[in-house]
C-alpha cells in the first residue's frame, strides 16, 4: 500500500471537506437547502399518503363485502326462525344471530376507524401540499442568491477535485479502501499509530500487528477498520 500517496490524497480530500463545510454555513446555501428539503419531505409525504389512501379504500371495500355477507346470513337466519320446531334449534339460531350481530358491530367499528383515517389523510395531504407549495415559492425566491454562491463554490471545488484525481493516479486499491471507510461514516480513515494504539478509536494494536506495521508501513485496525501508519 502506498501510504505516502494515500496521505497526500487524504490531505486534498480534507481540503474539499473543509470547503464544503464552509459553503454549507452560508445563509444563502442553508436557507435554500432547507426549502429544498421541505419540498422533498412534502413530496415523500404525498406519495406515502396516497399509497395509504389506496390501502384504506381497499380495506373499506373488503369490510363492505364482509358486511354484505353478514347481512345475507342474518336474513337467512331470520327466514329459518319461522320453521323452528324445538327449543334446541331455537337456541342454535339465537346464538348464531348474536354472533352475526357481534360481527356486524365489529365491522361497523372498523369502518368508523377507517373513515376517521380517511379524514386524517385528507388533512395531512392538505398540510403536505401546502408545505410543498410554500417551500417551492420560498426556494424560488432564494434561488438567485444560492446560484450566485454556488458560482463561487464550483470553481474552487473543481480545482480541488482535479488535484484529487491527479493524486489518485496509481492508487486504485488505496483510494477504494479509503472511500469505503468514509462511506461507512468512518472519520479520518487513515491515522497514525498513537503510542501503541489506533489514533482513530484508541484501541491498542497488538504486538503482531505492530510488527506488521514496521514491516509493511501500515496495518488495518482490527477494531474500527482504519488504516494505521507509522508517523
C-alpha positions in Angstrom: 0.0 0.0 0.0 1.3 3.4 -1.0 0.8 5.2 2.3 2.6 8.4 1.3 0.4 8.7 -1.8 -2.7 8.0 0.2 -1.8 10.6 2.8 -1.4 13.2 0.0 -4.8 12.2 -1.4 -6.4 12.3 2.1 -5.0 15.8 2.7 -6.6 17.1 -0.5 -9.8 15.3 0.4 -9.7 17.2 3.7 -9.4 20.5 1.8 -12.6 19.6 -0.1 -14.4 18.7 3.1 -13.4 22.0 4.7 -14.6 23.8 1.6 -18.0 22.0 1.6 -18.4 22.9 5.3 -17.5 26.5 4.7 -20.2 26.9 2.0 -22.7 24.8 3.9 -22.7 27.5 6.6 -23.5 30.4 4.3 -27.1 31.6 4.9 -27.8 31.6 1.1 -27.0 27.9 1.0 -28.6 26.9 4.3 -31.9 28.7 3.5 -32.1 27.3 0.0 -31.3 23.8 1.0 -33.8 24.0 3.9 -36.6 24.8 1.4 -35.4 22.0 -1.0 -35.5 19.5 2.0 -39.0 20.7 2.9 -40.1 20.2 -0.7 -38.7 16.7 -0.8 -40.4 15.9 2.5 -43.7 17.2 1.2 -43.4 15.1 -2.0 -42.5 12.0 0.0 -45.4 12.5 2.4 -47.8 12.9 -0.5 -46.6 9.6 -2.1 -46.9 7.8 1.3 -50.4 9.2 2.0 -51.6 8.4 -1.5 -50.4 4.8 -1.0 -52.1 4.6 2.4 -55.3 6.1 1.0 -55.4 3.3 -1.6 -54.9 0.7 1.1 -57.7 2.2 3.2 -60.1 2.2 0.2 -59.2 -1.5 -0.4 -59.9 -2.2 3.3 -63.2 -0.4 3.2 -64.2 -2.4 0.1 -63.3 -5.6 2.0 -65.3 -4.6 5.0 -68.2 -3.7 2.8 -68.1 -7.2 1.3 -67.9 -8.8 4.7 -70.8 -6.7 6.0 -72.9 -7.8 2.9 -72.2 -11.4 3.7 -73.2 -10.9 7.4 -76.5 -9.3 6.3 -77.1 -12.2 4.0 -76.6 -14.7 6.8 -78.8 -12.6 9.1 -81.6 -12.6 6.6 -81.2 -16.4 6.1 -81.3 -16.9 9.9 -84.4 -14.8 10.2 -86.2 -16.7 7.5 -85.3 -20.0 9.2 -86.7 -18.8 12.5 -90.2 -19.3 11.2 -89.5 -23.1 10.8 -88.1 -23.7 14.2 -89.6 -26.8 15.7 -87.9 -27.3 19.1 -86.0 -25.4 21.8 -82.6 -26.8 20.9 -82.9 -25.5 17.4 -84.2 -22.1 18.6 -81.2 -21.8 20.9 -78.8 -22.5 17.9 -80.4 -19.8 15.8 -80.4 -17.4 18.7 -76.7 -17.8 19.3 -76.0 -17.6 15.6 -77.8 -14.4 15.3 -76.0 -13.0 18.3 -72.7 -14.0 16.7 -73.6 -12.3 13.4 -74.7 -9.1 15.2 -71.4 -9.1 17.1 -69.6 -9.4 13.8 -71.7 -6.6 12.3 -70.9 -4.4 15.3 -67.1 -5.0 14.9 -67.3 -4.3 11.2 -69.1 -1.1 11.9 -66.4 -0.1 14.4 -63.7 -1.0 11.8 -65.4 1.1 9.2 -65.7 4.1 11.6 -62.0 3.8 12.3 -61.1 3.7 8.6 -63.5 6.6 7.9 -61.7 8.7 10.5 -58.3 7.7 9.0 -59.6 8.9 5.6 -60.4 12.3 7.1 -57.0 12.4 8.8 -55.2 11.5 5.5 -57.0 14.3 3.7 -55.9 16.7 6.4 -52.3 15.5 6.3 -52.4 15.7 2.4 -53.5 19.3 2.6 -50.7 20.2 5.0 -48.1 18.4 2.9 -49.3 20.1 -0.2 -49.3 23.5 1.5 -45.7 22.8 2.8 -44.6 21.8 -0.7 -46.1 24.9 -2.3 -44.6 27.2 0.4 -41.2 25.6 0.0 -41.3 25.9 -3.8 -42.2 29.6 -3.5 -39.5 30.4 -0.9 -37.0 28.3 -2.8 -37.6 30.2 -6.0 -37.1 33.5 -4.2 -33.9 32.2 -2.6 -32.5 30.6 -5.8 -30.7 33.7 -7.3 -28.6 34.2 -4.1 -28.0 30.4 -3.9 -26.9 30.2 -7.5 -24.5 33.1 -7.1 -22.9 31.4 -4.1 -22.6 28.2 -6.0 -20.9 30.1 -8.8 -18.2 30.9 -6.3 -18.0 27.4 -4.9 -17.9 25.3 -8.1 -14.5 26.6 -9.5 -12.8 26.1 -6.1 -14.4 22.6 -5.7 -13.5 21.7 -9.3 -9.8 22.7 -8.8 -9.6 20.6 -5.6 -11.3 17.6 -7.3 -8.8 17.9 -10.2 -6.0 17.7 -7.7 -7.6 14.7 -6.0 -8.0 12.9 -9.3 -4.3 13.5 -10.1 -3.3 12.3 -6.6 -5.4 9.2 -7.0 -3.5 8.0 -10.1 -1.9 4.6 -9.3 -3.8 4.4 -6.0 -6.9 2.5 -7.1 -6.9 0.0 -4.2 -5.8 2.5 -1.6 -8.5 5.1 -2.6 -11.1 2.4 -2.8 -10.5 1.3 0.7 -10.3 4.9 1.9 -13.6 5.8 0.2 -15.3 2.7 1.5 -14.3 3.7 5.1 -15.7 7.2 4.5 -18.9 5.8 3.1 -19.2 3.8 6.3 -19.1 7.1 8.3 -15.6 6.4 9.5 -14.0 9.8 10.2 -10.3 10.1 9.4 -9.9 6.7 7.5 -6.1 6.9 7.7 -4.5 7.7 11.0 -1.0 7.4 12.6 -0.2 4.9 15.4 -0.7 6.8 18.7 1.8 5.2 21.1 0.7 1.6 20.7 -2.9 2.4 19.8 -5.0 3.4 16.8 -5.4 7.1 16.9 -8.9 6.8 15.4 -10.6 4.6 18.0 -7.7 4.4 20.6 -7.8 0.6 20.7 -4.4 -0.9 21.4 -2.7 -2.5 18.5 -1.4 -6.0 19.4 2.3 -6.9 19.1 1.9 -8.9 15.9 0.1 -6.0 14.2 2.8 -3.6 15.3 5.4 -5.8 13.8 3.5 -5.9 10.5 3.2 -2.1 10.7 7.0 -1.9 11.0 7.4 -4.3 8.1 4.7 -3.1 5.7 4.4 0.5 6.7 0.7 0.1 7.6 -1.8 -2.1 9.3 -5.6 -2.3 9.4 -7.1 -1.6 12.8 -8.9 -4.8 14.0 -11.4 -2.7 15.9 -12.5 0.1 13.5 -11.0 -0.9 10.2 -9.0 2.3 9.8 -5.6 2.3 8.0 -2.9 2.8 10.6 0.5 4.1 9.5 3.7 4.8 11.4 4.1 8.5 11.8 
